Amino acid sequence: MNIIYATSMYDARDERRGSGTYYHMSQEMERQGHAVQYVGPFKVRSSAFTRVLKRVTKASRRRYLTYLDPWECEAKGHALTQQIQSMSADVLITNDFGLAGFVETNLPVVIYTDAMLPFHFARDNPPESRTATVPNILAPLFQRTIRRGMEQAQLCVFPATWSAEEAEKYGIPKSKIATIPFGANIEDPGRLTALATSLSAEPEAPVNLLFVGKEWKRKGGQAAVDIVGELHQRGINAHLHVVGTTPRVGLPYVHEYGLLDKTNPDEKALLQQLFATSHLFLLPSRSEGFGIVVLEAAAYGLPVLAYGVEGLLDAVADGKSGRLIDLNSPVTAFVDVVERWVHDPVQYSAMAEGARDFFEENGNWTQTIQRFIAEIQQHI
């Protein structure tokens, strides 16, 4: 298949952008024999009205979603139209509602993205989400861009079930909506490496918990610290390894590594080592669009402990690749699970194998792109 791959905000060939998702997606399409032509990013001058709205929202410490601004999206759509006029392809794939909505082309357009605003924004937008500070009065403006993009596309693909369900609420026919989870944005370490680490029931044996996330507050960083602190109170030698940020907790059992760049060989090796030597992955976040990082944990056979938020329901098989804790539960619910695994290494090993199985069956880009291309072929 000959593919035009369009991104509006960054080059899809840059592994450092978008958590590496669209880099790994496009690279896998190429590995599977598809020709990929990259278009974007696009830089356009914001309209006077857009600049005013951005200044007002910034002054009130609110967030303006420029990537969904209809005037800016229209300009980027026009730029995309001009750029692809002389290009030959079978399909145009994008992760951007604005590009899909404003491009003028005879090619079939496919959207594959984890971006979505709830249809009933004021009621259903989680207070802990990245869009929590978007003014309710501006939500309809952004939602018009989302709706236009989905209406113009022949196929709308989302990694999480909740996003697909929201698309239906926008009035998009179910026949042009698909749910295909993303893959893990790491190299496959192999099953032997993934399952080499085991838990010990010995009293002084260390228990390494891994936390990865740039947004310390939204990802539940303090809850993770509290969980490890409670484990110490129960006599378990737990250590929390924090990647993505440096909150400077100042506790001897909390180890902070900051943001590790996967394109830097030394930092990539350190990240791989942390995944390989940790026992489980901790993510007490109360809002997730889609949890790619838990698929990366599953690749290394790390059982996941997380709150059962919508964005993780497709990324964690509760009871098989990890445990999803009820949102109303205190952090001691996490501690209880870890304590059970520490005192029952056989149960832990079964969960670690389940995590690796889940990655092999559902969480890798090879399987994802095969499903994605098959879905496209049914719609064009």
MIRO-426397 format. One record per residue (C-alpha): residue in three letters; x negated, y, z negated. Coordinates in nm, 2 decimals. Layout:
N
- residu, u, v, w
- ALA, X, Y, Z;
...
//
This chain:
380
- residu, u, v, w
- MET, 0.00, 0.00, 0.00;
- ASN, -0.12, 0.35, 0.08;
- ILE, -0.06, 0.58, -0.22;
- ILE, -0.08, 0.95, -0.27;
- TYR, -0.14, 1.00, -0.65;
- ALA, -0.05, 1.35, -0.76;
- THR, -0.12, 1.51, -1.10;
- SER, -0.05, 1.87, -1.18;
- MET, -0.26, 1.94, -1.49;
- TYR, -0.58, 1.74, -1.45;
- ASP, -0.77, 1.51, -1.22;
- ALA, -0.65, 1.15, -1.26;
- ARG, -1.01, 1.03, -1.20;
- ASP, -1.12, 1.19, -1.53;
- GLU, -1.11, 0.93, -1.80;
- ARG, -1.12, 1.19, -2.08;
- ARG, -0.78, 1.34, -1.98;
- GLY, -0.44, 1.21, -2.08;
- SER, -0.60, 0.95, -2.31;
- GLY, -0.73, 0.79, -2.00;
- THR, -0.39, 0.65, -1.91;
- TYR, -0.36, 0.78, -1.55;
- TYR, -0.73, 0.71, -1.49;
- HIS, -0.69, 0.34, -1.58;
- MET, -0.36, 0.32, -1.39;
- SER, -0.50, 0.45, -1.07;
- GLN, -0.82, 0.25, -1.10;
- GLU, -0.62, -0.07, -1.14;
- MET, -0.42, 0.02, -0.83;
- GLU, -0.74, 0.04, -0.64;
- ARG, -0.87, -0.28, -0.79;
- GLN, -0.56, -0.46, -0.67;
- GLY, -0.63, -0.35, -0.31;
- HIS, -0.42, -0.04, -0.28;
- ALA, -0.56, 0.28, -0.11;
- VAL, -0.52, 0.57, -0.35;
- GLN, -0.55, 0.94, -0.23;
- TYR, -0.59, 1.18, -0.52;
- VAL, -0.42, 1.52, -0.52;
- GLY, -0.43, 1.78, -0.80;
- PRO, -0.46, 1.95, -1.04;
- PHE, -0.30, 2.27, -0.92;
- LYS, -0.37, 2.61, -1.05;
- VAL, -0.11, 2.87, -0.99;
- ARG, -0.04, 3.22, -1.13;
- SER, 0.24, 3.22, -1.38;
- SER, 0.54, 3.44, -1.30;
- ALA, 0.60, 3.75, -1.50;
- PHE, 0.90, 3.59, -1.67;
- THR, 0.70, 3.29, -1.76;
- ARG, 0.42, 3.50, -1.92;
- VAL, 0.68, 3.69, -2.13;
- LEU, 0.84, 3.36, -2.25;
- LYS, 0.50, 3.22, -2.34;
- ARG, 0.40, 3.53, -2.53;
- VAL, 0.73, 3.54, -2.73;
- THR, 0.71, 3.17, -2.82;
- LYS, 0.34, 3.20, -2.92;
- ALA, 0.41, 3.50, -3.14;
- SER, 0.68, 3.31, -3.32;
- ARG, 0.45, 3.01, -3.36;
- ARG, 0.66, 2.80, -3.13;
- ARG, 0.56, 2.59, -2.83;
- TYR, 0.63, 2.67, -2.47;
- LEU, 0.62, 2.37, -2.23;
- THR, 0.44, 2.53, -1.93;
- TYR, 0.43, 2.20, -1.75;
- LEU, 0.81, 2.20, -1.74;
- ASP, 0.85, 2.57, -1.66;
- PRO, 1.06, 2.57, -1.34;
- TRP, 0.89, 2.87, -1.17;
- GLU, 0.54, 2.73, -1.23;
- CYS, 0.66, 2.38, -1.12;
- GLU, 0.81, 2.53, -0.80;
- ALA, 0.47, 2.69, -0.72;
- LYS, 0.29, 2.37, -0.78;
- GLY, 0.54, 2.17, -0.58;
- HIS, 0.48, 2.41, -0.29;
- ALA, 0.11, 2.36, -0.32;
- LEU, 0.15, 1.99, -0.32;
- THR, 0.37, 2.01, -0.01;
- GLN, 0.11, 2.20, 0.18;
- GLN, -0.17, 1.97, 0.08;
- ILE, 0.00, 1.64, 0.18;
- GLN, 0.14, 1.75, 0.51;
- SER, -0.14, 1.60, 0.71;
- MET, -0.18, 1.29, 0.48;
- SER, -0.05, 0.95, 0.57;
- ALA, 0.09, 0.73, 0.29;
- ASP, 0.37, 0.49, 0.20;
- VAL, 0.46, 0.65, -0.13;
- LEU, 0.39, 0.95, -0.35;
- ILE, 0.34, 0.86, -0.72;
- THR, 0.32, 1.13, -0.99;
- ASN, 0.34, 1.16, -1.36;
- ASP, 0.49, 1.51, -1.34;
- PHE, 0.86, 1.59, -1.33;
- GLY, 0.79, 1.93, -1.17;
- LEU, 0.59, 1.79, -0.88;
- ALA, 0.86, 1.53, -0.81;
- GLY, 1.13, 1.79, -0.83;
- PHE, 0.98, 2.06, -0.61;
- VAL, 0.77, 1.88, -0.35;
- GLU, 0.92, 1.87, 0.00;
- THR, 0.83, 1.54, 0.17;
- ASN, 0.99, 1.25, 0.36;
- LEU, 0.78, 1.01, 0.15;
- PRO, 0.96, 0.82, -0.13;
- VAL, 0.87, 0.97, -0.46;
- VAL, 0.80, 0.77, -0.78;
- ILE, 0.76, 0.90, -1.13;
- TYR, 0.57, 0.70, -1.39;
- THR, 0.54, 0.90, -1.72;
- ASP, 0.57, 0.88, -2.09;
- ALA, 0.69, 1.25, -2.11;
- MET, 1.06, 1.30, -2.20;
- LEU, 1.28, 1.54, -2.39;
- PRO, 1.59, 1.39, -2.55;
- PHE, 1.91, 1.48, -2.37;
- HIS, 2.06, 1.60, -2.70;
- PHE, 1.75, 1.80, -2.78;
- ALA, 1.86, 1.99, -3.09;
- ARG, 2.01, 1.67, -3.25;
- ASP, 1.77, 1.40, -3.14;
- ASN, 1.43, 1.56, -3.12;
- PRO, 1.22, 1.42, -3.41;
- PRO, 1.09, 1.69, -3.65;
- GLU, 0.75, 1.52, -3.64;
- SER, 0.72, 1.50, -3.26;
- ARG, 0.49, 1.71, -3.04;
- THR, 0.79, 1.90, -2.91;
- ALA, 0.92, 1.97, -3.26;
- THR, 0.84, 2.35, -3.23;
- VAL, 1.00, 2.39, -2.89;
- PRO, 1.28, 2.65, -2.94;
- ASN, 1.62, 2.49, -2.89;
- ILE, 1.73, 2.78, -2.68;
- LEU, 1.46, 2.70, -2.42;
- ALA, 1.52, 2.32, -2.41;
- PRO, 1.78, 2.35, -2.13;
- LEU, 1.53, 2.53, -1.92;
- PHE, 1.28, 2.25, -1.95;
- GLN, 1.55, 1.98, -1.92;
- ARG, 1.65, 2.12, -1.58;
- THR, 1.30, 2.04, -1.45;
- ILE, 1.32, 1.69, -1.59;
- ARG, 1.66, 1.63, -1.43;
- ARG, 1.56, 1.77, -1.10;
- GLY, 1.24, 1.56, -1.09;
- MET, 1.44, 1.24, -1.16;
- GLU, 1.71, 1.32, -0.91;
- GLN, 1.46, 1.38, -0.64;
- ALA, 1.26, 1.06, -0.71;
- GLN, 1.36, 0.72, -0.57;
- LEU, 1.23, 0.55, -0.88;
- CYS, 1.17, 0.67, -1.24;
- VAL, 0.95, 0.44, -1.45;
- PHE, 0.89, 0.48, -1.82;
- PRO, 0.67, 0.29, -2.07;
- ALA, 0.92, 0.30, -2.35;
- THR, 1.28, 0.19, -2.37;
- TRP, 1.39, 0.50, -2.55;
- SER, 1.27, 0.72, -2.26;
- ALA, 1.46, 0.51, -2.00;
- GLU, 1.77, 0.54, -2.21;
- GLU, 1.74, 0.92, -2.23;
- ALA, 1.70, 0.92, -1.85;
- GLU, 2.04, 0.76, -1.82;
- LYS, 2.19, 1.03, -2.04;
- TYR, 2.07, 1.29, -1.79;
- GLY, 2.29, 1.12, -1.54;
- ILE, 2.03, 0.92, -1.35;
- PRO, 2.16, 0.59, -1.21;
- LYS, 2.04, 0.29, -1.40;
- SER, 1.95, 0.13, -1.06;
- LYS, 1.66, 0.38, -1.02;
- ILE, 1.52, 0.35, -1.37;
- ALA, 1.27, 0.09, -1.49;
- THR, 1.08, 0.03, -1.81;
- ILE, 0.72, -0.10, -1.77;
- PRO, 0.49, -0.05, -2.07;
- PHE, 0.15, 0.11, -2.01;
- GLY, -0.17, -0.09, -2.05;
- ALA, -0.45, -0.05, -2.30;
- ASN, -0.71, 0.22, -2.20;
- ILE, -1.01, 0.01, -2.28;
- GLU, -1.22, -0.27, -2.13;
- ASP, -1.10, -0.61, -2.22;
- PRO, -1.34, -0.74, -2.49;
- GLY, -1.24, -1.10, -2.42;
- ARG, -1.05, -1.34, -2.65;
- LEU, -1.36, -1.48, -2.83;
- THR, -1.48, -1.13, -2.94;
- ALA, -1.12, -1.02, -3.03;
- LEU, -1.07, -1.31, -3.27;
- ALA, -1.42, -1.33, -3.42;
- THR, -1.33, -1.12, -3.73;
- SER, -1.14, -1.29, -4.01;
- LEU, -1.01, -1.18, -4.35;
- SER, -1.16, -1.33, -4.67;
- ALA, -0.97, -1.38, -4.99;
- GLU, -1.28, -1.32, -5.19;
- PRO, -1.23, -1.04, -5.44;
- GLU, -1.52, -0.82, -5.32;
- ALA, -1.48, -0.89, -4.95;
- PRO, -1.42, -0.57, -4.75;
- VAL, -1.10, -0.51, -4.57;
- ASN, -1.15, -0.26, -4.28;
- LEU, -0.85, -0.07, -4.16;
- LEU, -0.88, 0.14, -3.84;
- PHE, -0.69, 0.47, -3.78;
- VAL, -0.73, 0.64, -3.44;
- GLY, -0.56, 0.97, -3.36;
- LYS, -0.64, 1.33, -3.29;
- GLU, -0.33, 1.46, -3.47;
- TRP, -0.40, 1.38, -3.83;
- LYS, -0.07, 1.51, -3.97;
- ARG, 0.17, 1.38, -3.70;
- LYS, 0.00, 1.04, -3.69;
- GLY, 0.04, 1.00, -4.07;
- GLY, -0.32, 1.04, -4.17;
- GLN, -0.25, 1.12, -4.53;
- ALA, -0.02, 0.82, -4.56;
- ALA, -0.31, 0.61, -4.43;
- VAL, -0.53, 0.75, -4.71;
- ASP, -0.26, 0.68, -4.97;
- ILE, -0.23, 0.32, -4.85;
- VAL, -0.60, 0.25, -4.88;
- GLY, -0.60, 0.42, -5.22;
- GLU, -0.32, 0.20, -5.34;
- LEU, -0.50, -0.11, -5.21;
- HIS, -0.80, -0.01, -5.43;
- GLN, -0.56, 0.02, -5.73;
- ARG, -0.46, -0.34, -5.66;
- GLY, -0.83, -0.45, -5.66;
- ILE, -0.87, -0.48, -5.29;
- ASN, -1.20, -0.35, -5.14;
- ALA, -1.03, -0.16, -4.85;
- HIS, -1.20, 0.09, -4.62;
- LEU, -1.03, 0.33, -4.38;
- HIS, -1.22, 0.41, -4.06;
- VAL, -1.09, 0.73, -3.90;
- VAL, -1.15, 0.81, -3.54;
- GLY, -1.03, 1.11, -3.34;
- THR, -1.05, 1.37, -3.61;
- THR, -1.25, 1.47, -3.92;
- PRO, -1.00, 1.56, -4.20;
- ARG, -1.28, 1.56, -4.46;
- VAL, -1.09, 1.35, -4.71;
- GLY, -1.40, 1.32, -4.93;
- LEU, -1.34, 0.97, -5.06;
- PRO, -1.61, 0.70, -5.06;
- TYR, -1.38, 0.45, -4.89;
- VAL, -1.27, 0.68, -4.61;
- HIS, -1.52, 0.69, -4.32;
- GLU, -1.48, 0.97, -4.06;
- TYR, -1.63, 0.95, -3.71;
- GLY, -1.45, 1.24, -3.53;
- LEU, -1.35, 1.23, -3.16;
- LEU, -1.54, 0.96, -2.97;
- ASP, -1.59, 1.01, -2.60;
- LYS, -1.54, 0.69, -2.40;
- THR, -1.75, 0.83, -2.12;
- ASN, -2.05, 0.87, -2.36;
- PRO, -2.22, 0.52, -2.38;
- ASP, -2.33, 0.56, -2.74;
- GLU, -1.99, 0.68, -2.86;
- LYS, -1.81, 0.42, -2.65;
- ALA, -2.02, 0.15, -2.81;
- LEU, -1.94, 0.28, -3.16;
- LEU, -1.57, 0.28, -3.08;
- GLN, -1.59, -0.08, -2.95;
- GLN, -1.78, -0.18, -3.27;
- LEU, -1.51, -0.03, -3.49;
- PHE, -1.24, -0.22, -3.31;
- ALA, -1.44, -0.54, -3.32;
- THR, -1.52, -0.52, -3.69;
- SER, -1.19, -0.40, -3.83;
- HIS, -0.93, -0.63, -3.96;
- LEU, -0.61, -0.44, -3.88;
- PHE, -0.49, -0.12, -3.72;
- LEU, -0.29, 0.14, -3.93;
- LEU, -0.05, 0.39, -3.77;
- PRO, 0.20, 0.54, -4.02;
- SER, 0.32, 0.79, -3.76;
- ARG, 0.68, 0.90, -3.77;
- SER, 0.70, 0.99, -3.40;
- GLU, 0.54, 0.83, -3.09;
- GLY, 0.61, 0.87, -2.72;
- PHE, 0.44, 0.54, -2.65;
- GLY, 0.17, 0.38, -2.86;
- ILE, -0.11, 0.30, -2.61;
- VAL, -0.36, 0.29, -2.90;
- VAL, -0.18, -0.01, -3.06;
- LEU, -0.23, -0.20, -2.73;
- GLU, -0.60, -0.13, -2.76;
- ALA, -0.59, -0.27, -3.11;
- ALA, -0.41, -0.58, -2.98;
- ALA, -0.68, -0.63, -2.72;
- TYR, -0.92, -0.68, -3.02;
- GLY, -0.68, -0.90, -3.20;
- LEU, -0.60, -0.64, -3.47;
- PRO, -0.25, -0.68, -3.62;
- VAL, -0.08, -0.34, -3.62;
- LEU, 0.09, -0.19, -3.93;
- ALA, 0.31, 0.10, -3.83;
- TYR, 0.65, 0.26, -3.89;
- GLY, 0.91, 0.13, -3.66;
- VAL, 0.96, 0.44, -3.45;
- GLU, 1.11, 0.43, -3.10;
- GLY, 0.78, 0.48, -2.91;
- LEU, 0.63, 0.17, -3.07;
- LEU, 0.91, -0.08, -3.02;
- ASP, 0.78, -0.17, -2.68;
- ALA, 0.41, -0.17, -2.79;
- VAL, 0.44, -0.39, -3.10;
- ALA, 0.61, -0.73, -3.12;
- ASP, 0.73, -0.71, -3.48;
- GLY, 0.63, -1.03, -3.67;
- LYS, 0.40, -1.14, -3.39;
- SER, 0.14, -0.87, -3.31;
- GLY, 0.20, -0.67, -3.62;
- ARG, 0.46, -0.54, -3.86;
- LEU, 0.69, -0.24, -3.81;
- ILE, 0.79, -0.09, -4.14;
- ASP, 1.13, 0.08, -4.19;
- LEU, 1.10, 0.46, -4.18;
- ASN, 1.27, 0.49, -4.51;
- SER, 1.01, 0.27, -4.69;
- PRO, 0.74, 0.41, -4.91;
- VAL, 0.37, 0.35, -4.83;
- THR, 0.37, 0.07, -5.08;
- ALA, 0.55, -0.13, -4.81;
- PHE, 0.24, -0.12, -4.60;
- VAL, 0.03, -0.21, -4.90;
- ASP, 0.24, -0.52, -4.97;
- VAL, 0.18, -0.65, -4.62;
- VAL, -0.19, -0.60, -4.64;
- GLU, -0.21, -0.77, -4.98;
- ARG, -0.01, -1.07, -4.85;
- TRP, -0.25, -1.10, -4.55;
- VAL, -0.56, -1.07, -4.78;
- HIS, -0.43, -1.36, -5.00;
- ASP, -0.32, -1.57, -4.71;
- PRO, -0.59, -1.56, -4.44;
- VAL, -0.41, -1.83, -4.24;
- GLN, -0.11, -1.60, -4.20;
- TYR, -0.34, -1.32, -4.10;
- SER, -0.52, -1.53, -3.84;
- ALA, -0.18, -1.62, -3.68;
- MET, -0.09, -1.25, -3.66;
- ALA, -0.43, -1.17, -3.51;
- GLU, -0.38, -1.44, -3.24;
- GLY, -0.03, -1.30, -3.18;
- ALA, -0.18, -0.96, -3.13;
- ARG, -0.42, -1.09, -2.87;
- ASP, -0.15, -1.29, -2.70;
- PHE, 0.07, -0.98, -2.68;
- PHE, -0.21, -0.79, -2.51;
- GLU, -0.27, -1.07, -2.26;
- GLU, 0.09, -1.10, -2.17;
- ASN, 0.22, -0.74, -2.20;
- GLY, -0.05, -0.49, -2.28;
- ASN, -0.31, -0.48, -2.00;
- TRP, -0.31, -0.28, -1.68;
- THR, -0.35, -0.58, -1.45;
- GLN, 0.00, -0.70, -1.55;
- THR, 0.14, -0.35, -1.57;
- ILE, 0.04, -0.25, -1.21;
- GLN, 0.16, -0.58, -1.07;
- ARG, 0.50, -0.51, -1.21;
- PHE, 0.49, -0.15, -1.11;
- ILE, 0.40, -0.21, -0.75;
- ALA, 0.67, -0.49, -0.73;
- GLU, 0.92, -0.24, -0.86;
- ILE, 0.82, 0.02, -0.60;
- GLN, 0.85, -0.22, -0.32;
- GLN, 1.21, -0.29, -0.42;
- HIS, 1.30, 0.08, -0.39;
- ILE, 1.12, 0.19, -0.08;
//
